Amino acid sequence: MTIHKLFNIAFAAALGVVLSANSLAQDAPIVKPAENFASNVKYSVDFTKKTGEIRPINGINLWTKLSYETLENRQDVAEACHFSTVRLHDAPWDNNGLRLVDVHQIFGNLKADADDPDNYYFEPTDDYIANIRKGGAVPVYRLGTSIEHTARKYFAKKPEDMEHYADICAGIVRHYNAGWANGFEWDLPYWEIWNEPNIIPQMWDDTDWSAYCQFYVIVAKRLRKEFPNIKIGGPGLAGNDYNLIKQLADLCKKEGAPLDFVSWHYYANDPSQLLDPPAKMRELLDEAGFPDAELHINEWHYFPTRWDVVHGTNGGDAAKRELGTSPTGLHGAESAAFVDLILTRWLDTPLTMSNYYAFGLETWGLIDVYGKLRPVYYAHKFFGELRFEAPIRVETKDPGEWVSVLGSTNESGDAKRLLVAVYKQEDAQTIEIALNGVPAEGEVQVDYVDYDHEIASETVRYSDGVLKLNAQKSATFFVRF
């Protein structure tokens, strides 16, 4: 079925009414742009009213695999999403056989002299970061270790000598920002201290939260002393435990340690679990004396299941396969709609940065084990293209709780874009959007993802100043005017 039939016939047929595409257009409510704009249409976009920049909140974890560079190079696929930032956590797990990013991967003997450049091994990480910068994204360097699911933990534990560890971290920053050890002057801005120290034993080995807080303070103060212009933060918290963040902020304030950004992670299928915390975190940090601290949700993912299913211990391989391939699973139509809804709604929160988990890593990534782009990939591509091609937000109306409408244009006004996300509605519905700032009749290119289409594209005609999109219970649409 073509998208033209999908948009103009499917819903009428479902209601038992036989309508042609033309008759449906003729029966559309008449909305005269500027005079009677949006008077009787639930959703609207006004391209003549600019409301500000679309903030660069669409980041990702990980980049195209360095270890597959000559076999399956997906640099162009990553670049097409126009990701704003790329967090480097778990890079070794996504690049088999390569020593990347982690402090112990770069500095193999943690007891060696931190001032000797011969004790560092930078080359693979140099190339990995160079590819990210080539793609136009800003790297976010996580200092510490990748997660460990081994019975015995090797590096996911509190460093024995925190001051020495801080000196090693300084050597890494110095290489990338000050040209040290045959390095670069890349001015990488974001340096995150550890990842998920509240996940024990996979990421840390001390149940006393104050141990991590003290470690953070030592490393943060050491980095600030040598590099006053970088942004230092953490803790990459699993969840949004405000009490843990408050303890960290209070100690930083007491010890005079920088807390330039606070980062946390959340995997959810309830939008409010991702949309509500930024305002609460902003209030907490303001009260703690860090009103300029940025807010980063730098790991997030659509999560309609339980962890034991993801790990294959509940339901076996059949349940895990269904989770990875179903339209209602981790990467299908529901996930795509969720992603674009969340990214759109985050624009109205204090959130500074987000990083979806992840570009690679087959269980979580945008590409499956066979190299096929998953439907959720296109949700990221839609938002990235909109921000890149038309980065100025325009006025919209979208009263639907989990239906979002994001309109944008560019400075000259010759590029107009519209992103519509419909997430888990009770019934399929026609989304009617009143348009202002474009001709009352015309044709638009619509790319979309729904339960029946992993990706589809067609030119669609609208009339009487109203664009009609026939949406399933979950769908996402990207419209180019």
MARTORLO-15013 format. One line per 5 residues: number of its first residue (from 1); their letters; for each residue x, y, z of C-alpha. Coordinates in steps of 0.25 Angstrom, whole numbers, plus 5000, padded with zeros to 4 digits. Layout:
NUM) a) X Y Z; ...
! end
This chain:
1) mtihk) 5000 5000 5000; 5005 5014 4996; 5006 5025 5007; 4996 5033 4998; 4986 5022 5001
6) lfnia) 4990 5020 5015; 4988 5035 5018; 4975 5037 5010; 4967 5023 5010; 4972 5014 5022
11) faaal) 4964 5021 5033; 4951 5023 5024; 4952 5008 5021; 4954 5005 5035; 4941 5012 5039
16) gvvls) 4933 5006 5028; 4933 5018 5019; 4937 5017 5005; 4944 5031 5001; 4953 5034 4990
21) ansla) 4966 5042 4993; 4960 5054 4985; 4946 5054 4993; 4954 5053 5006; 4962 5066 5003
26) qdapi) 4949 5073 4998; 4942 5070 5011; 4954 5075 5019; 4951 5087 5028; 4954 5101 5022
31) vkpae) 4965 5108 5029; 4969 5121 5023; 4983 5124 5027; 4985 5137 5035; 4970 5140 5036
36) nfasn) 4964 5127 5042; 4976 5120 5045; 4974 5107 5053; 4960 5111 5058; 4955 5097 5057
41) vkysv) 4967 5088 5056; 4973 5082 5068; 4988 5083 5063; 4995 5094 5056; 5008 5100 5052
46) dftkk) 5011 5114 5048; 5023 5116 5040; 5023 5131 5041; 5025 5131 5056; 5039 5128 5060
51) tgeir) 5041 5124 5075; 5056 5121 5076; 5067 5111 5073; 5065 5096 5073; 5075 5093 5084
56) pingi) 5085 5082 5080; 5080 5071 5090; 5080 5059 5080; 5093 5052 5084; 5097 5038 5084
61) nlwtk) 5106 5028 5091; 5117 5022 5082; 5120 5024 5068; 5122 5015 5056; 5131 5003 5059
66) lsyet) 5146 5006 5057; 5149 4991 5057; 5140 4990 5045; 5145 5001 5037; 5150 4993 5025
71) lenrq) 5138 4984 5025; 5126 4991 5028; 5128 5006 5030; 5116 5013 5034; 5121 5027 5035
76) dvaea) 5111 5033 5025; 5100 5026 5033; 5104 5032 5046; 5107 5046 5039; 5093 5046 5033
81) chfst) 5087 5047 5047; 5094 5060 5050; 5096 5056 5065; 5100 5067 5074; 5109 5060 5083
86) vrlhd) 5115 5046 5084; 5118 5040 5098; 5129 5030 5098; 5125 5020 5109; 5126 5005 5106
91) apwdn) 5134 5007 5093; 5143 4995 5096; 5131 4986 5096; 5127 4991 5082; 5140 4990 5076
96) nglrl) 5146 4976 5078; 5161 4975 5080; 5163 4990 5081; 5168 4997 5093; 5159 5010 5094
101) vdvhq) 5155 5021 5103; 5155 5014 5116; 5166 5019 5126; 5172 5005 5127; 5172 5003 5112
106) ifgnl) 5180 5015 5110; 5189 5014 5122; 5191 4999 5124; 5199 4999 5137; 5192 5008 5146
111) kadad) 5204 5008 5156; 5213 5014 5145; 5218 5029 5144; 5206 5037 5140; 5216 5048 5134
116) dpdny) 5223 5039 5124; 5216 5039 5111; 5222 5026 5108; 5212 5019 5118; 5200 5024 5109
121) yfept) 5194 5017 5097; 5186 5027 5090; 5185 5023 5075; 5172 5015 5074; 5165 5026 5082
126) ddyia) 5171 5037 5074; 5165 5031 5061; 5151 5028 5068; 5150 5042 5073; 5155 5048 5059
131) nirkg) 5144 5040 5052; 5133 5046 5062; 5139 5060 5059; 5139 5058 5044; 5124 5055 5046
136) gavpv) 5121 5068 5052; 5118 5064 5066; 5125 5068 5079; 5131 5056 5087; 5127 5054 5102
141) yrlgt) 5139 5047 5108; 5135 5038 5120; 5148 5036 5129; 5147 5022 5136; 5143 5008 5131
146) sieht) 5133 5001 5123; 5123 4992 5130; 5127 4979 5134; 5118 4967 5134; 5129 4957 5138
151) arkyf) 5128 4949 5151; 5141 4955 5155; 5142 4970 5154; 5156 4975 5148; 5154 4991 5146
156) akkpe) 5140 4994 5151; 5144 4997 5165; 5149 5009 5173; 5163 5013 5169; 5173 5009 5180
161) dmehy) 5181 5022 5178; 5171 5033 5175; 5181 5044 5173; 5190 5036 5164; 5177 5032 5156
166) adica) 5174 5047 5155; 5188 5050 5149; 5186 5039 5139; 5173 5046 5135; 5180 5059 5134
171) givrh) 5190 5052 5124; 5178 5048 5115; 5172 5062 5115; 5186 5068 5112; 5187 5059 5100
176) ynagw) 5174 5063 5094; 5174 5078 5098; 5188 5082 5099; 5196 5074 5089; 5204 5066 5099
181) angfe) 5209 5052 5095; 5208 5055 5080; 5194 5059 5083; 5184 5070 5078; 5178 5083 5082
186) wdlpy) 5164 5079 5080; 5158 5086 5092; 5149 5074 5095; 5139 5081 5105; 5132 5070 5113
191) weiwn) 5139 5061 5123; 5131 5052 5131; 5136 5045 5143; 5132 5030 5143; 5119 5023 5140
196) epnii) 5108 5018 5148; 5116 5017 5161; 5102 5013 5168; 5102 5000 5160; 5109 4990 5169
201) pqmwd) 5117 4981 5165; 5116 4984 5150; 5122 4998 5151; 5127 5000 5166; 5131 4992 5178
206) dtdws) 5128 5001 5190; 5113 5002 5195; 5117 5015 5202; 5113 5026 5193; 5122 5036 5199
211) aycqf) 5134 5028 5194; 5130 5032 5180; 5127 5046 5184; 5141 5047 5189; 5147 5041 5177
216) yviva) 5140 5051 5168; 5145 5063 5176; 5159 5058 5175; 5159 5056 5160; 5150 5068 5157
221) krlrk) 5159 5078 5165; 5172 5072 5159; 5166 5074 5145; 5161 5088 5148; 5175 5092 5153
226) efpni) 5181 5089 5140; 5170 5091 5130; 5161 5103 5135; 5153 5104 5122; 5147 5089 5121
231) kiggp) 5134 5085 5126; 5135 5074 5137; 5123 5066 5142; 5117 5053 5146; 5113 5043 5152
236) glagn) 5106 5037 5140; 5096 5032 5151; 5087 5020 5148; 5073 5026 5150; 5071 5039 5156
241) dynli) 5073 5038 5171; 5072 5052 5175; 5078 5049 5189; 5091 5043 5183; 5092 5056 5174
246) kqlad) 5090 5065 5185; 5101 5058 5193; 5110 5060 5182; 5107 5074 5180; 5108 5077 5194
251) lckke) 5122 5071 5195; 5126 5079 5183; 5121 5092 5189; 5128 5089 5202; 5141 5085 5195
256) gapld) 5141 5095 5184; 5141 5085 5173; 5135 5088 5160; 5121 5082 5156; 5119 5087 5142
261) fvswh) 5109 5077 5138; 5101 5066 5145; 5098 5053 5137; 5088 5042 5139; 5082 5030 5132
266) yyand) 5068 5025 5130; 5062 5014 5121; 5047 5015 5120; 5034 5014 5112; 5026 5024 5121
271) psqll) 5030 5038 5115; 5028 5045 5128; 5040 5037 5134; 5049 5044 5124; 5042 5058 5123
276) dppak) 5039 5061 5138; 5053 5060 5144; 5060 5071 5137; 5052 5082 5145; 5054 5075 5158
281) mrell) 5069 5073 5156; 5070 5088 5152; 5063 5092 5165; 5072 5083 5173; 5085 5088 5167
286) deagf) 5080 5103 5168; 5078 5101 5183; 5091 5094 5184; 5099 5106 5178; 5101 5101 5164
291) pdael) 5091 5109 5156; 5100 5108 5143; 5102 5093 5144; 5097 5087 5131; 5087 5075 5131
296) hinew) 5091 5063 5123; 5082 5050 5122; 5094 5043 5115; 5088 5029 5114; 5074 5026 5110
301) hyfpt) 5066 5016 5102; 5052 5012 5100; 5050 5000 5110; 5036 4993 5109; 5041 4981 5116
306) rwdvv) 5049 4975 5128; 5064 4974 5129; 5064 4959 5131; 5057 4958 5117; 5067 4967 5111
311) hgtng) 5078 4958 5117; 5071 4945 5112; 5069 4939 5125; 5054 4940 5125; 5046 4935 5113
316) gdaak) 5059 4930 5106; 5064 4933 5092; 5049 4934 5086; 5046 4946 5096; 5059 4953 5093
321) relgt) 5057 4951 5078; 5043 4957 5079; 5048 4969 5087; 5059 4972 5076; 5050 4970 5064
326) sptgl) 5036 4974 5068; 5029 4987 5064; 5026 4988 5079; 5040 4984 5084; 5053 4992 5086
331) hgaes) 5055 4997 5072; 5042 4997 5065; 5030 5007 5062; 5027 5009 5077; 5042 5012 5080
336) aafvd) 5043 5022 5068; 5030 5029 5072; 5035 5030 5086; 5049 5035 5082; 5043 5047 5074
341) liltr) 5033 5050 5085; 5043 5051 5096; 5053 5059 5087; 5042 5069 5084; 5037 5070 5098
346) wldtp) 5051 5072 5104; 5052 5085 5096; 5042 5090 5107; 5050 5086 5119; 5063 5091 5125
351) ltmsn) 5071 5079 5119; 5084 5082 5112; 5088 5069 5106; 5083 5055 5103; 5091 5043 5098
356) yyafg) 5083 5031 5093; 5089 5018 5096; 5094 5014 5086; 5099 5015 5071; 5105 5001 5071
361) letwg) 5104 4990 5081; 5095 4980 5075; 5085 4979 5087; 5083 4994 5088; 5088 5000 5075
366) lidvy) 5082 5006 5063; 5087 4995 5054; 5084 4980 5055; 5094 4968 5055; 5092 4967 5039
371) gklrp) 5095 4982 5037; 5081 4986 5034; 5076 5000 5040; 5065 4998 5050; 5053 5007 5050
376) vyyah) 5057 5015 5062; 5069 5019 5054; 5060 5028 5045; 5054 5035 5057; 5068 5040 5060
381) kffge) 5070 5043 5046; 5057 5051 5045; 5060 5060 5057; 5075 5062 5053; 5071 5066 5039
386) lrfea) 5061 5075 5044; 5070 5082 5053; 5081 5083 5042; 5073 5088 5031; 5063 5097 5038
391) pirve) 5069 5100 5052; 5059 5110 5056; 5046 5106 5064; 5033 5111 5060; 5020 5112 5068
396) tkdpg) 5012 5100 5069; 4999 5094 5076; 4999 5080 5080; 4989 5078 5092; 4990 5062 5090
401) ewvsv) 4998 5057 5103; 5006 5048 5095; 5005 5054 5081; 5015 5064 5078; 5017 5074 5067
406) lgstn) 5030 5081 5064; 5031 5091 5053; 5043 5098 5049; 5049 5107 5038; 5063 5113 5034
411) esgda) 5067 5128 5035; 5063 5131 5021; 5050 5123 5022; 5052 5115 5010; 5053 5102 5017
416) krllv) 5041 5097 5026; 5040 5084 5033; 5030 5077 5042; 5032 5065 5051; 5020 5058 5057
421) avykq) 5021 5047 5067; 5009 5039 5071; 5012 5030 5083; 5003 5018 5088; 4990 5024 5086
426) edaqt) 4978 5016 5089; 4973 5016 5075; 4978 5019 5061; 4974 5034 5057; 4975 5044 5047
431) ieial) 4984 5055 5051; 4979 5068 5044; 4989 5080 5045; 4986 5094 5041; 4997 5101 5033
436) ngvpa) 5001 5115 5033; 5012 5121 5025; 5011 5112 5013; 5002 5111 5001; 4988 5106 5005
441) egevq) 4990 5095 4995; 5002 5087 4991; 5010 5075 4991; 5020 5070 5002; 5030 5059 5004
446) vdyvd) 5026 5050 5016; 5035 5040 5022; 5029 5031 5032; 5031 5019 5041; 5019 5011 5046
451) ydhei) 5015 4997 5050; 5014 4993 5035; 5026 5001 5030; 5040 5001 5036; 5042 5013 5027
456) asetv) 5034 5019 5015; 5034 5031 5007; 5024 5038 4997; 5019 5051 4992; 5006 5055 4998
461) rysdg) 4996 5066 4994; 4989 5074 5004; 4978 5085 5002; 4970 5096 5009; 4982 5099 5018
466) vlkln) 4981 5085 5025; 4990 5074 5025; 4984 5060 5029; 4993 5049 5034; 4986 5036 5037
471) aqksa) 4994 5030 5048; 4994 5016 5055; 4994 5016 5070; 5009 5018 5069; 5016 5025 5057
476) tffvr) 5025 5037 5054; 5025 5046 5042; 5035 5055 5036; 5030 5065 5026; 5038 5074 5016
481) f) 5031 5087 5010
! end
